[in-house]
Amino acid sequence: MLNKIKINPRKQILTVYIVLILSTLAVFWQVNQYDFINLDDAIYVTDNDHIRSGVTLEGFRWAFSITYPDWWMPLLRLSYIFAYQLHGLNAGGYHLTNLIFHIMSTLLLFWFFNRMTKAIWQSAFVAAVFALHPLHVESVAWIAERKDVLSAFFWMLTLCLYVYYTEKLVIRRYLLVLFSFALALMSKPIVVTLPVIMILLDYWPLKRFESKKGNLFLWQLKEKMPFFVMSAVLVIITLYTTLYTKSNPSLRNLPIGFRISNVSVSFVTYLEKTFWPHDMAIFYPFSMQIPIWQVFGAFLLILIITTFVIVMGKRLPYLFVGWMWYSIAILPVIGIFHLGEYAMADRYHYLPSIGIAIMLAWGIPSLFPHEDIRKKILFPASVAIMVIMAFITWHQCGYWRDSISIFSHALRVTKDNAAAHNFLAYDLDKKGKTNEAIYHYNEAIRIIPDFPEFYYNKGCTYAKLGQYQRAIEDFNEAIRLRPYYANAYNGRGCAYADTGQYLKAIENFNEAIRLEKDYGDAYYYRGVTYTKLHQYQLAFEDFNECIRIKPNYNSAYYNRGVLYLNHGYIELGCYDAQKACNLGNCELLEAAKRKGVCR
């Protein structure tokens, strides 16, 4: 799209690399100072014992297992394990890693488009849109979305290697493409569409279809079959983890009709936000009342554009390839099968946006046939667009500094956002702003009155305030709405224990463990309750079980250590006291040393 400057092409390419790196760093460097947020970051990193155990054989085994809380993404898990080994719980290190992957993906994107087309400035425009678009802040600034930048890196690397393979069809290069694709699949399931993108690139700009004779279908089938098989295997694994392992419950059970209606509207909304990035939020609530004119209008627009690019496919192949790239890449996440209540997500724009950038980079110059006009208009216009985009992105980054900031912003730019109220309340509660937290929990309940987690969270806040009866009432409501809600039984058990109703507490802990056999917290709190009932053997057993499930459970070592020391098991008690100290609580060890019990 940008005009060719009369300098050596190698210097032009070097200039593009430098500008892409510096501009991306200038926009995103601020994330280095940002914290974890309370949506998913705890599940993936801060409260994940497998991650916090560091690089271990058990950690590698877990990384390749099919378990909650996510799909099968072993490479993502390994990246967190190594990140923890390097950075501990310093959020800045995780943010910088995301940024590095984003920059490398941008450079690879420029490389393979320039390699295919020899159009330096069009390729630079595509890479710059990818690097600086405001909708991509979520993928870069959210630690839990490491999966986006990681899978994008291997997506780009796979295409680079594929372009390299098409230049010389040898098995060694082909195997490199397969290997890179396997790494992409192990980063995030969204990359299953990549083989179709390869076929699109064969059509344009590689133009491999023109050089092939005979049955094009059989040629493509033979070459791409291993990729499609690998994609199919991952789809099966993903469906298995979705259907047969625990996953986050939806806020509401959404009828398929509403989902289909939302597909067309969200598809067009992504397009709208591509050109006018506004009101960006971490969570977009699903509207149960989508106007029928919006649904049919969106379907009509999609049909018109799709028909046009197909008809013009031979004359303007870049429009066809760009539109199909966008449509196919966004298909797995467009909303028909998703589990949550969110209508769309900025992160789903990350890879599909490249298709729209392709259409702009090669389509707009075709409207200006004269070279002089391109020099005077397109280059400065493109620079202006990038500067504006970079500023909006920099500003959007600022909302990601912590949970309160990002969810407060979401409430300002969306309506009836129950999830944002819930997550904002959770963080306010952690910071001691309990009255504000309860207000936001009540707002979430007002919007969606039948979602048990809101009652559970509010009950936990009331319990911290010592308002145990209110807490029990909220836990009761959570259990009424979801009879199999183990957390609610555990919370109610804690509330009963804190009011001295130990037998009722034991009953609730028993039910929590029955529902979730590896519930470490329930074993711990039941152990504490048994201790108060002087049933020490049962308390030992529960603390042992808790530590088996959660090897880094500080309080379990502390309380078991107290029991050991009180019952004369000095060596075992000192071991637990030392272990608790290693995990951050040295109170027991220091007390034992003062008494001369432990060294």
Phi, psi and omega in degrees: 000324180280149181289145178289128178270143186281067173224168182305132182305323179296322177291325176299314181297316178299319178300317179299314179302314183296315181295319179298317181294310185293318181293321179293319176297318182298323183282317190258353187301332182302335182296343178302335182264003188270163185258176167292157171245166189272005175259106174075334180300324178293317181296318184279328188227290198295327178251014184265107183297329178295320178290317186283355174278351179079196183281105179222163177296321178296324178296320178294320179298315179298321183302326182263005179277165178254094185218163170301147021254009188220185175286180181283102181223067186299324181293324176298312181299317179298323180297322177291321179300312180291326178297320179294322178300325183273318191247351186060230177253030173277104187300329182303322180296322178292319178298316181295324177298315176303316181296320179298315177299320180297316180295316180296322177297319179299315181294319178295322179299314177298317184300310188284331176287321177294324179295321182283320191255341187060018178257093188299311189282328172296317179296322178295322179297315179300314181294322181292320177299316179298318185288324194244002184291135183300329180292349182267000178300318182303317182293327184272319189273350182259116183299321180293342178265024171309329182302328180294305185289329179290312180293325178296321179300313181285333171301309180295318180297319178299317179291324175300313180293328178293317176299318178299319178296318183294341178282337176205107189280081178239152187296326182298317179291323179297318180294327176297321178296315179300317181296316179296322178295322177299319178295322177297317179297326180280000179261321178190136184296343183301339184281005180299340180277356185302321178302326178291323177297323176299319179296319177300317180293330174299324179288312175203136008265359181292332177055039180286336178297326182291333183270354182258142177239161180089210185279104181295326182297314181294323178298312180293320180298316181295316184285323187263352184307314179301325179292317180293324178296315179298319177297318181297320178298317180292324177299317179297315179298319181294318177296322179298312181295329180287319187270329190242000173239165183293142177216165181296130180289149175287153175293325177216152173279110187265126179299149182300329179298319178292322180296316180295319177299320181292333181303306183293320182293315180292325177303314180285327179296321174302318178298315180301314182289340174298317183268335179223081183286101183221161177047051181277133184225155177290337182215121176257113182294147180282126178273128178274000181228072177276122180303138184298328180293328177293318181297308182291325177297318179294315178301318181295317179297316178299317180297317181296312181295317181297316179298317182298312184291330177290314179298321182267013186303320182282321182283320181233070187297332181293329175292318178297311182295317181297315181293319179291324175302309180301311186293317184286319182293330182272348185303315183295341185239018185285343170123000181289321186249004186293157186268330185277181181265353182295137183283328180198177180208136180304324183297336180286351178275348193304298180279319180301331183300337180300324180298317179294321178298323177299314180300319180289316186296323181256338182281316183296317178301333179292343177278347181239087185292337183270132184298321182297320180295321178298319181297319187278334187250307191292318182296306179296326178295319180294318178298317180298318179299316181294322179295314179298315180299317181297320180294316179297320180294316178301316180295318179296325178303326184299334181286347186267013185293330177198177185295317183298319181294313186289324181278331173296319177297319179299321179292331179287330187254359177230169179243146175048052183264085183299319181297318180295319175301317183296311183288327175295316179301319181301316181285324176299321178298316180299328182269010175084005180267068191290323180296318176295321180299313181297322177302313183288326174297319178296324177295319178298318180293324177299320182285315179230091188284353185245026178256113190295330184297328179297318178294319179300312181297319179294322177299319178297322179293316177299323179297321178296328179281354183080011178267073191291326180296317177296321179299314181297322178298319179291320177296322177301317181293320178298319180290324177298320181284330180219090185299341181259022186276094185298319181301320182294320176297318179296316179297318179294323177298319178296319179296318178296319181296320181291341177259011176082007180267072191293322181294318175297323178299314179301318179301318181288321177295321178300318181292321178299317180289325176298321181283330183218095191296333179258042182271091185301318181298320181296319177298318182297309184291328175292323176298318177297319180292319176299324178299317179294333178272003180064024175263076193291325180296317177294325178296315176304313182299319180290319178295321177300316182293320178300315181291327176297318182284319183232087188299343181253027183279098186306307186296330179293317176297318181301307184291323177293323177298319178300315179298315180300313182295320180292336181256012172087006177270076191296313184298315179293321179295319179293325177298313181293323178297319178293320179295317178298321179295318178300331181267005172117355180236102184260011185299313181294317181297317180295320179295318180293325178291321179298327179275356181077016181278315180246151180273000000 
